[in-house]
Amino acid sequence: MTVRYFAGARAAVGVDTETREAGSLDELVGQIVDEHGAKLERVLTACSFLVDGTSTRDRALTLGPGAVVDVLPPFAGG
């Protein structure tokens, strides 16, 4: 699957996108926190996720091999 990072999540990870394999959103979050560390973990507490264009906070959500997961921190601005 493709994971795309935006705003503060991208800053914490240091890349725009990466490819992963995970069976659920929870497994994916565990993988990216293990690899990218505490800074990303703090950002993720406020993030929402889009999975194939649909917003979710359900970490038990099953992810397919071709899924696109967007990691979206709250956006500021007006």
Backbone hydrogen bonds in HBPLUS format (Angstrom, degrees):
<---DONOR---> <-ACCEPTOR-->    atom                        ^
c    i                          cat <-CA-CA->   ^        H-A-AA   ^      H-
h    n   atom  resd res      DA  || num        DHA   H-A  angle D-A-AA Bond
n    s   type  num  typ     dist DA aas  dist angle  dist       angle   num
A0020-ARG N   A0001-MET O   2.95 MM  19  5.36 158.1  2.00 144.8 152.1     1
A0002-THR N   A0067-ALA O   2.95 MM  65  6.40 157.5  2.00 160.5 163.9     2
A0069-VAL N   A0002-THR O   2.81 MM  67  6.20 165.8  1.83 166.0 170.5     3
A0003-VAL N   A0018-GLU O   2.81 MM  15  5.36 171.4  1.82 169.4 171.3     4
A0018-GLU N   A0003-VAL O   2.95 MM  15  5.36 142.8  2.09 144.6 155.2     5
A0004-ARG N   A0069-VAL O   2.79 MM  65  6.17 163.0  1.82 156.1 161.3     6
A0071-VAL N   A0004-ARG O   2.84 MM  67  6.18 163.2  1.87 170.7 176.2     7
A0005-TYR N   A0016-ASP O   2.77 MM  11  5.27 170.4  1.78 155.9 158.9     8
A0006-PHE N   A0071-VAL O   3.27 MM  65  6.24 138.7  2.45 163.5 166.7     9
A0009-ALA N   A0006-PHE O   3.06 MM   3  5.52 133.3  2.28 150.6 141.8    10
A0010-ARG N   A0006-PHE O   3.41 MM   4  4.95 154.8  2.48  95.2 100.2    11
A0010-ARG N   A0007-ALA O   3.06 MM   3  5.37 117.6  2.46 104.4 118.8    12
A0011-ALA N   A0007-ALA O   3.05 MM   4  6.43 155.4  2.11 150.8 158.5    13
A0012-ALA N   A0008-GLY O   2.97 MM   4  6.14 149.2  2.06 141.1 148.8    14
A0013-VAL N   A0009-ALA O   3.01 MM   4  6.19 145.8  2.13 145.8 154.6    15
A0014-GLY N   A0010-ARG O   2.73 MM   4  5.64 163.6  1.76 152.7 158.3    16
A0063-LEU N   A0023-GLY O   3.01 MM  40  5.36 161.8  2.04 117.4 122.7    17
A0028-LEU N   A0024-SER O   3.01 MM   4  6.29 159.2  2.06 148.3 154.2    18
A0025-LEU N   A0061-LEU O   2.94 MM  36  5.62 143.8  2.07 151.2 162.7    19
A0029-VAL N   A0025-LEU O   2.87 MM   4  6.13 163.5  1.90 154.4 158.2    20
A0026-ASP N   A0059-ARG O   2.64 MM  33  4.56 133.7  1.85 155.8 141.3    21
A0030-GLY N   A0026-ASP O   3.00 MM   4  6.23 159.9  2.04 148.0 153.4    22
A0031-GLN N   A0027-GLU O   3.00 MM   4  6.28 155.2  2.06 148.4 154.9    23
A0032-ILE N   A0028-LEU O   2.99 MM   4  6.30 167.1  2.00 160.4 162.5    24
A0033-VAL N   A0029-VAL O   2.97 MM   4  6.08 156.4  2.03 151.3 157.9    25
A0034-ASP N   A0030-GLY O   2.96 MM   4  6.04 161.3  1.99 145.9 151.6    26
A0035-GLU N   A0031-GLN O   3.02 MM   4  6.25 153.7  2.09 147.7 154.7    27
A0036-HIS N   A0032-ILE O   2.84 MM   4  5.78 161.1  1.87 143.8 149.9    28
A0037-GLY N   A0033-VAL O   2.79 MM   4  5.12 147.0  1.89 139.1 142.8    29
A0041-GLU N   A0037-GLY O   3.13 MM   4  6.41 158.3  2.18 145.4 152.1    30
A0042-ARG N   A0038-ALA O   2.95 MM   4  6.20 154.9  2.02 153.3 157.2    31
A0043-VAL N   A0039-LYS O   3.25 MM   4  6.54 158.2  2.30 143.7 149.4    32
A0044-LEU N   A0040-LEU O   2.85 MM   4  6.09 157.4  1.90 158.4 164.9    33
A0045-THR N   A0042-ARG O   3.33 MM   3  5.60 145.2  2.46 101.9 110.8    34
A0046-ALA N   A0043-VAL O   3.14 MM   3  5.95 158.5  2.19 122.2 127.1    35
A0047-CYS N   A0044-LEU O   3.14 MM   3  4.79 151.3  2.23  96.0 104.8    36
A0048-SER N   A0072-LEU O   2.90 MM  24  5.26 162.9  1.93 142.6 145.3    37
A0072-LEU N   A0048-SER O   2.92 MM  24  5.26 168.6  1.94 165.1 163.5    38
A0049-PHE N   A0056-THR O   3.30 MM   7  5.46 149.9  2.40 155.9 162.7    39
A0056-THR N   A0049-PHE O   2.76 MM   7  5.46 152.0  1.84 162.5 165.3    40
A0050-LEU N   A0070-ASP O   3.00 MM  20  4.94 156.8  2.06 137.2 144.3    41
A0070-ASP N   A0050-LEU O   2.79 MM  20  4.94 162.0  1.82 147.5 153.6    42
A0051-VAL N   A0054-THR O   2.88 MM   3  5.24 164.5  1.90 141.9 140.0    43
A0054-THR N   A0051-VAL O   3.11 MM   3  5.24 165.3  2.13 109.6 114.2    44
A0052-ASP N   A0068-VAL O   2.80 MM  16  5.11 171.9  1.81 157.0 158.8    45
A0061-LEU N   A0058-ASP O   3.15 MM   3  5.59 164.7  2.17 115.2 118.9    46
A0067-ALA N   A0064-GLY O   3.16 MM   3  5.31 166.5  2.18 115.8 117.0    47
